[in-house]
Amino acid sequence: MPKLTLFDNEKNLPSPFIPAKRVDIIDYLRSGGGLKRDVLAKLIEKHCVQDGKPLVIGQIYPEDQIELFNMKTRECTQRHTINDYIKKLDPKNVEKQLPGKARYKAEAKKKQNNLVPMTTKTTNTIVDHGALQQDEQLTIESKRRARRNNNNNGNNKKTIQQNNIYYAKDLSCPTAYKEKITQLLPDYLLPLGSYDLFDCMPDELRAENLMCYVGGDATGTALHRDICGTMGHNLMSYGEEGAFAEWYFIENRHRDALLSTFHPRKQKGTTNEVEDENDEGLTEQERMENRKSSFIESDRAWVNRGPLKKTGFQTQVSIQRPGDLVIIPSLCYHQVRNVKTSVKIAWNRATARTLQFALENQLPIYQSLVRPEIYRCKAMVYYSLQRYREKLWALQTRNSRSKGDTTRFLDDIRILLGLFAKYVIHPEMIQAIPEEGIDGIENNIKVDHCVDEDGKEYSNKIDSESKLYTIVCDFCCADIFNRHYRCLACDSYDLCLSCYSQGRGCDHLDQLTMYQASQSIQFYMDFYLTILQANEELLPFLRQSPFKHEVPNNGSTYSLATTCQRIENYRKTNGILSTYLICGHCESIATFSTLYQEYGLDPCAIFKRKRCAKLPQDPNSNIVYTCKECTNQCEDGCHPFPVSTKEIAEKVYYYAPQNNPRNWGGPADVGIYNSTGIIKRFQTAWTNEDTYGRVLGAIVESLDPEVIKKTLGKKDATKALVESIEKAGNNWFNIMVKQLNNGDEISPTLLQPPEKIYVEELQGLGVAQSIKVTLPDYTNFHIVATRKKRNHEAISKEENDNPVAVNEVKLEEKEGSKSKVSKLA
């Protein structure tokens, strides 16, 4: 298979490519033999940390020490290749690099709306794409060569065998390697060294961070950024003769250009750009904004020379050979392609500054694109402050202090305290809103107890504390620090506050309830204050900290936890009508769906804004919203109308959220059922719950808007309307199930309510007589009722008369067509 033409040295690079800064370790050795650690540390601090540029340190070890890093074993001899060796490793860490065309066909079946399920840093055989494409594609030239090989008199098998390349990733680092890099590198560059906050984490919470990578020719890693804003380190410890790795580096300041330039490969006949019919009349800047794609955050984007030349920004290049240590700054995009067999040791370091990058920049992106966090950044801030508090007390007792170390320590603790206040404590504090039934009392939040084998909760402080910081959001895969939402009906479905506030969830939106860990928010507040009130000589700047003991109630927005409680109360009060909102001034009706489509507002933006001060402070009031027109006209009452929360034009997930069948997306999610809708989604098997929900949705869609307008402003009136809808829907549903139990095939009489129910229960709600439950084309399908049985015996007459006896309802094609259960969207 033809490979790309790679750079093999850093000289005379064509524009816009420039060589990354390179130094040799021998230039920082003292005449007596020691390392000028302070000089090298200042270079790394200035070049990598402050300027955000990559650095290559060469000659980390002398040539005569290469054998100490030689990963070849007896399996790798002239008779056994590197592929044979890799295949003997842990299968979880080995990727089989299929030829591009074969991989494309294999992955094509899995894709849904450009969402590639459950894949991480995909590394494949490298082919010449000409322009950025997904790595599974072959160019015209490579297709021609493949056809020639396939027609070469039975050599097809041999050709495929040669194209199957293996790449071993994320292998646990051998003890000998760990010991050796400790001897070669200064402690501030080491994993778990003096400048690595991973060392502050308990062993059971610390992610394994020191890894080895073993791969042959034509392997590599697509464009990506190191996880959670950490600083990356990559040492090539072994390479066969002529082996090297080509690195591309793109600084984070060019991210917008990357978002607008690179997109997933479209189907044949379409372009590589996000097409928007509203592009006409837009400025170039607006057009670029309209075409942004999150593809570069998926770890599946391979970038080549052609597209990079068109971007206009500089791309730094480095050729890594054995003995070269590459330092990748936080948030820096980089891509690696290997030539011949090499072995590398890689690790990430976390600092106060990288945690700031993670919480401010990376984690919101991960949460949106469903990417696991892994490193437990909020917990790392907390444990780092614990360690720094001990250092602070030690500094207070010293008579002499190192000015340089103290300055760095104070800078770090300042950053960590700010992060702890802004991203850990404040979002989880709850402000009292009496008129909405929110008291702000912490004891009223359910504690995250343990669950026994029967699914029942029990209180055990030891077991509960062992679960601290280990819960992961079932939608976005974020690490949950303390408060979260849980649905017990879904077998302990957990949701982070961010996902809940954005409208994400499960089938039981009105049953999701806030939980908190065994450690209270007040515990963390008290911990914060012990550091805040520390020695005035060492921490004078903390007097100016804007965070006080009580959550500030000024401003125009609520905290995240308060926002979530407002949404929770609104859902539990309004039930199936919770997708509707009524303006507190003009009484116009809006829905979550229309507010997102017209103004780009998700539920978080709507409920985060504080109530208008002119609205009545009535506990029975059901008003939480004022429209844009009324907001603009209201003086000294309404807070500013929220700004759009709409995301980039093309959303490419890291993990596909629909892989978890319980997930319902918010208005910003694509390719997954949206929770802001009314009608229930169909499953492959149409269960009782789905059927009943479908009936309720049909009734709500047919309601007279005036009925909603008259009742939605008051909680008691809304509850009464919801009860009426549920009663009518339940009666209609029970009659439907009885007909199905009698073996009736689907017919229009099943899709419309009986006359008695319509006249007595639905007509008064303003429901149109033409109301019906929408199903797939029922001329091609009939409904089969699956009844419960005990020990394979026939069900009793009492069970047959009971609607609950129907366990599951399926739509199956009638005889004469292909026999299969219909998959319903």
ZAMILUM-189331 format. One record per residue (C-alpha): residue in three letters; x, y, z. Coordinates in pm, whole numbers, plus 50000, padded with zeros to 5 digits. Layout:
ALAXYZ...
//
This chain:
MET500005000050000PRO501465033949907LYS502405056750193LEU502445094150223THR505605112950140LEU506785122350488PHE509375147250604ASP512535128850705ASN514425159050837GLU513695193850966LYS515775213150711ASN514445233950423LEU510785228150510PRO508315243650263SER506015271350383PRO503995271450606PHE505925243650784ILE508655253351029PRO510875231651252ALA509925228351618LYS512525241451863ARG515175215451937VAL517925214752203ASP520375187952313ILE520565176652672ILE524375178552661ASP524105216352625TYR522635217252976LEU525245195653146ARG527695210953391SER531405206553337GLY531505184553647GLY528785162153518GLY525495174753671LEU522485188753489LYS521775226153489ARG518245218153600ASP517245254253671VAL518355266353328LEU516495238253150ALA513465243253372LYS513295280253280LEU513475271552910ILE510595246752941GLU508555271453151LYS509025299552898HIS508795280152572CYS506255252852654VAL504165266552940GLN504005303952870ASP504365304152490GLY502555271152432LYS505125257652184PRO506545222252154LEU510135214252246VAL512365185052146ILE515245175552377GLY517735153452194GLN520395128952311ILE518575120652631TYR520785090052658PRO524105080552488GLU524085056852194ASP525785029352394GLN522765028352625ILE520255021552348GLU520264984352425LEU518904992152771PHE515765004452598ASN515614976852336MET512164961352351LYS513074933352110THR512694899552267ARG513324864052158GLU509994865151976CYS511374892651750THR514064874951553GLN514674871051186ARG511944844951182HIS509444864951384THR508474900651303ILE507444929151530ASN503814920451446ASP504354885851597TYR505654901751914ILE502834926851943LYS500174899951894LYS501514882652208LEU500724913552416ASP497474921452592PRO494804920452317LYS493034950652469ASN495964972652377VAL496544959752024GLU494904974751719LYS494844955951390GLN495564980751116LEU493374969450826PRO493954982750476GLY492025014650421LYS489305000150195ALA488674970050419ARG488434991850726TYR486115016050549LYS483664987950466ALA483834974450821GLU483185008050982ALA480535019850734LYS477964996150883LYS478495010951230LYS478145047551146GLN475035067151228ASN474885103351121ASN478675106251113LEU478865092151464VAL481495064751494PRO480625043551798MET483005035552080THR486335041451909THR489265060252051LYS492505071851895THR492135051951576THR495425045251403ASN495395029751061THR497565021750765ILE498615055350629VAL497545063450276ASP497705094750065HIS494405112750105GLY495265143249895ALA492915163550113LEU491775155950466GLN489545125350466GLN488655099550721ASP491505075250751GLU489515046550605GLN489555060950252LEU491905051649967THR493045075349698ILE492505067649331GLU496135057649292SER496085033949589LYS492845018249460ARG494535011649126ARG497494995449298ALA495174974749515ARG493354962049207ARG496664953149043ASN497724934049353ASN494394915949376ASN494704904649013ASN498244892149057ASN497604854649003GLY496514843949348ASN498774867549545ASN495774885349698LYS496164867950032LYS499824876750053THR499064913049976ILE496454915350252GLN498814898050494GLN501424924750427ASN498904952450478ASN497754940450822ILE499814961851058TYR499584960151435TYR500054989051676ALA500294982352050LYS499085012452250ASP498795021552618LEU500934992452739SER501944993053104CYS505515005353124PRO508114979453233THR509784985653567ALA513204988053400TYR511935017053188LYS510555035453491GLU513875032053672LYS515865043053370ILE513955075153295THR514285084253664GLN518055083353616LEU518015102653289LEU515535131053349PRO515215158553611ASP512495152653868TYR510285180953741LEU509805162453408LEU509135128253561PRO505725111753594LEU504675115553960GLY507625139154001SER507885171554195TYR505825191053937ASP503155164953873LEU499845167354059PHE498975131453970ASP501205123554266CYS498625139854497MET495895115154398PRO495235083554604ASP496405052054427GLU492845039354378LEU491805071554202ARG494955078254000ALA494745069153632GLU497645048753494ASN499675074653314LEU503035059953210MET502565039752891CYS504555022852615TYR503745022652244VAL505124996052010GLY504424997751639GLY505814991151297ASP506025010450976ALA502955030850870THR501335033151213GLY500575064851400THR498075085851590ALA495645110351430LEU495475147151519HIS494565151551884ARG495305170452204ASP496555153652519ILE493715146052752CYS492445171753003GLY494945198652905THR497925179653048MET501475183952922GLY502625154552712HIS506035137852709ASN507135112152453LEU510575095552453MET511565072852163SER513455045952350TYR514165022752060GLY514115023551683GLU515414999651427GLU517885013151174GLY516395042650987ALA513335045051214PHE511815078951297ALA508485095351368GLU507145125951190TRP505315149951424TYR502995178551329PHE502245205051594ILE499445230751565GLU499095256051845ASN495755260152018ARG495395295951893HIS494675281451547ARG491745260251671ASP489035280951501ALA490755276851165LEU490995239251221LEU487295237251312SER486355255250991THR488745235950765PHE488555199250850HIS485435177850829PRO484545140850812ARG484585124350474LYS481185128550312GLN479455103350092LYS480285102549723GLY478895132649540THR479085156849834THR481785181049941ASN484045181150244GLU482445212950370VAL479435218150589GLU476815230050346ASP474425256750463GLU471735271150244ASN471885303250448ASP475495310750352GLU474395335550088GLY474885371250202LEU477145362450495THR480565377350552GLU483585354850528GLN483875354050908GLU480195344550943ARG480585318450672MET483525302750856GLU481495302151178ASN478685284950988ARG481025257250876LYS482735247651197SER482995210651276SER484105192651591PHE485755165451380ILE489245174951500GLU488175166851858SER487215131051765ASP490825118151743ARG489995104851395ALA491175134051180TRP494355128850978VAL495835161050841ASN498155162450542ARG500305188350372GLY497805200250113PRO495005211850345LEU497495225950597LYS499075247850328LYS495655263350259THR495025272750622GLY497715299650624PHE498975293250977GLN502335277751063THR502575240651136GLN505625230351338VAL507375198151239SER509725175451431ILE511485143551327GLN511825122051637ARG514575095951649PRO515825072951928GLY516905093652228ASP514605123052146LEU512155135252412VAL509205155052271ILE507425178552514ILE503905187852399PRO502405218852565SER498875219852697LEU496105221852434CYS498575217852145TYR497245196751856HIS499695170651732GLN499805141151494VAL502365113051470ARG503315089851182ASN505895062351232VAL508465050550982LYS509865015751054THR509614999251394SER510015020251707VAL509205019352077LYS508175049752278ILE507515058252639ALA504785084152694TRP503355101252999ASN501375132253090ARG501935156553375ALA499265176953549THR499985210853706ALA497815238253849ARG497875255453512THR496925223953315LEU494005218253553GLN492905253653473PHE493035245453101ALA491055213753164LEU488235229353366GLU487945260853157ASN488555246652811GLN488645208952772LEU485955194852999PRO483105215252845ILE484135201352504TYR484315165852641GLN480895169752801SER479365181452475LEU481015154852255VAL480675125652500ARG484345119752571PRO485485103252896GLU487395125853132ILE489405097653300TYR491655119953514ARG489055131653774CYS490175167753746LYS487925182154020ALA489065155354264MET492665163054164VAL492145199754253TYR490825189254594TYR493635164754672SER496245189254544LEU494925215454783GLN495175190155063ARG498855185154980TYR499415222654942ARG497725229655274GLU500325207655442LYS503085226555260LEU501525259355367TRP501595249555731ALA505215238655688LEU506125272355535GLN504585290455829THR506985273356069ARG510175279755868ASN512555307755955SER513995309255601ARG512215302755278SER513385298054920LYS512005327654729GLY511755309154397ASP509995278454534THR507695299754751THR506665321454456ARG505785291254242PHE503965275154534LEU501885306554595ASP501075309654224ASP499895273654216ILE497795275954530ARG496185307754399ILE495175289854077LEU493935259054263LEU491875279054512GLY490245298254229LEU489425265854046PHE488065249554361ALA485765278954429LYS484585284554071TYR484305249153933VAL483895226654238ILE482025244554518HIS479985272154358PRO478295251254084GLU477015226754346MET475695252454595ILE471915257254598GLN470315291254641ALA466905293554807ILE463955302854583PRO460895300254815GLU458335308354544GLU459545277554349GLY459785254554650ILE463615254754663ASP464785259455021GLY468535255254965ILE468815232255268GLU471525206755207ASN469995179955430ASN467035177155196ILE469225163254916LYS469315125254900VAL472615109555003ASP474265085754759HIS473885053354955CYS475005019154843VAL472754994754659ASP472474958054755GLU472044928254523ASP468264933054520GLY468594969254409LYS467614983554750GLU469555012654896TYR471245010155234SER473325034555435ASN476945024955501LYS479315053855549ILE482465033455481ASP481125019455153SER479745053455055GLU483075070655113SER484825044354905LYS482615055254614LEU483685091754640TYR484745105854302THR484175072254127ILE480725078453974VAL480705085553601CYS477935102553405ASP476075076553196PHE475565101452913CYS478735122252868CYS481155099453063ALA482315128553282ASP483725121453629ILE481205132753890PHE482605150454196ASN479595152554428ARG476045161554328HIS474375144154037TYR471045130453918ARG469925094353941CYS467055074053799LEU466405042454000ALA463865030853741CYS466795027053498ASP468955005553724SER470905034353877TYR471255056853576ASP473555085753682LEU473705119753516CYS476045148953583LEU474545183053658SER475685197253324CYS473925170353120TYR470745173053325SER470625210753286GLN471015207452908GLY467975184852874ARG469815151852854GLY468505122253045CYS466625089653017ASP463045078552951HIS461965089053302LEU462765126153297ASP460305134353576GLN461785106953799LEU465405118753789THR466285130854139MET469295149454276TYR471725129554489GLN474915139154670ALA477915119954802SER478435112555170GLN480665143255202SER478555174755211ILE479195206655018GLN479585224055354PHE482505200655426TYR484295213155115MET483395249155197ASP484945245655543PHE488035229955390TYR488305259255149LEU487985284655431THR490815268955632ILE493165277255345LEU491515310455271GLN492135322055626ALA495795311155626ASN498865331355712GLU498445367155591GLU502145370955522LEU502185342055275LEU498735346955122PRO497935384255117PHE496125381654785LEU493415359254932ARG491885389355107GLN490685399754764SER489065366154684PRO485545372454547PHE484265339654693LYS482745342855038HIS481215318855288GLU477735322855142VAL476945318654774PRO476425353654633ASN472845360254526ASN473635390854321GLY473945388953946SER471475376853687THR472025339153701TYR471705310053942SER474315283654018LEU474285251153819ALA472775230454102THR470085256854160THR469315256853789CYS468975218953796GLN466615220054093ARG464425245253912ILE464255221753612GLU463565191853838ASN460715209454019TYR459225221553691ARG459285186553542LYS457735170253848THR455025196653864ASN454145197253496GLY454765161153396ILE454085156053028LEU453465193552988SER456975202553110THR458125209752753TYR455855240452752LEU456665274652902ILE454415304752952CYS455675340552952GLY455055357753284HIS454075390253111CYS452225384152783GLU451215347752853SER452515336052518ILE453355298952496ALA456785285752395THR458395251452393PHE461945240252459SER462185229852097THR461155263451950LEU463325283252193TYR466375263752082GLN465535266351712GLU464785303651721TYR467175316651989GLY469635288352053LEU468505284152415ASP468735250652592PRO466965243952926CYS470065254953120ALA470045289452956ILE466325293353028PHE466335282453393LYS469715297553482ARG468345332553431LYS466805346753748ARG463095353953765CYS461745388053679ALA461495408753997LYS458045421353894LEU456465386853882PRO454155378054172GLN455885359554456ASP453135333454466PRO454085297654569ASN451345285454332SER452905303954038ASN454175281653760ILE455975309653573VAL459725305753520TYR460185324053189THR459665357153014CYS459885359952636LYS462435381052449GLU459995408452350CYS458745413252705THR462285411752843ASN463335440452616GLN460375461452727CYS460555453553099GLU462455480053293ASP464265471253616GLY462575437153634CYS463715411753380HIS467325401553366PRO468975401653022PHE467655375952777PRO470085346452755VAL472595344952473SER472555316152228THR474055283352348LYS473995267951999GLU477125248851920ILE479215245151605ALA477435236651283GLU478635200651258LYS478765179951574VAL480935148551559TYR480845128551881TYR483815110952035TYR481505083252156ALA478025079252007PRO475525086352289GLN472945062952135ASN475225033652222ASN473565035652562PRO469895028552474ARG468715046752787ASN470065080352669TRP467805108352552GLY469575138752410GLY469015175652475PRO468125200752202ALA471805204752102ASP472335167352048VAL472085150951707GLY471435115451591ILE469595106251912TYR466035109352037ASN465455144452174SER463955148552520THR462305181652428GLY459795163552207ILE456375151952320ILE455805119752131LYS457525089152274ARG460155072452062PHE459635037351926GLN461915009252032THR462624977051842ALA460084961952082TRP457154984752152THR456604980052527ASN453604989052740GLU455405019652868ASP456195031452516THR452625025452404TYR451155044752695GLY453605073352643ARG452705074152276VAL449025077852366LEU449765106452611GLY451895123952350ALA449095122052094ILE446675138252341VAL449095166252431GLU449785174052066SER446045177152002LEU445295199752301ASP443695233352234PRO446495259352285GLU444045281152478VAL443585253152732ILE447335252252790LYS447505290052808LYS444765291753072THR446255265153299LEU450065266453263GLY450485297553479LYS449335280253799LYS450745248453949ASP447425234654078ALA445685240553745THR448555224553556LYS448535194153782ALA444795190153732LEU445205191853354VAL448025166253362GLU445845142853573SER443005146053323ILE445335138053033GLU446795108053215LYS443345094753309ALA442045097352953GLY445245082452814ASN445165053553062ASN441565044752979TRP442255046052606PHE445395025252646ASN443644998352855ILE440944994252589MET443654991352324VAL445484964252519LYS442274944552576GLN441654944152203LEU445204932152147ASN444744904652407ASN441774892852205GLY444094888251908ASP442734917251702GLU444994929251426ILE445894965751411SER443144987351267PRO442085023751268THR439785016451564LEU442875010051774LEU444485042451666GLN441605065051768PRO439985068252113PRO436605051952169GLU433635075852134LYS432835074552505ILE436365084252611TYR436495112152356VAL433145127352457GLU433575123752832GLU437295130452874LEU438955145352568GLN436425168352409GLY436445191152715LEU440195195752675GLY439745209552326VAL441165178152168ALA440275174651800GLN438085144951713SER440595134151450ILE443145125451719LYS444945092351669VAL448095074351772THR450585075051485LEU452145041851390PRO454155029451093ASP452105020150787TYR449634996050948THR448634981550612ASN451914962350618PHE452054953550988HIS449964937651258ILE450444939251634VAL451324908051830ALA450704908052204THR453254888152402ARG451734875752727LYS453494865853047LYS453614828553127ARG454544809453437ASN456484777053396HIS455414775653032GLU451734772553135ALA448894791152965ILE447874823253138SER444654823353335LYS441424840153232GLU441924866453504GLU445344874853364ASN443954875753013ASP441344901453117ASN443994922253292PRO445804947053063VAL448984942353264ALA449134906953131VAL450494921052807ASN454224921452871GLU455394934552537VAL453834946152214LYS455724941351888LEU455064952151534GLU455724923651294GLU455354923050918LYS452414903350784GLU452894870850600GLY454004875050244SER456764899650328LYS460154893550487SER459814879550838LYS461394903651081VAL460564926351371SER460344962151253LYS462964985651393LEU461225017751486ALA462945051451511
//
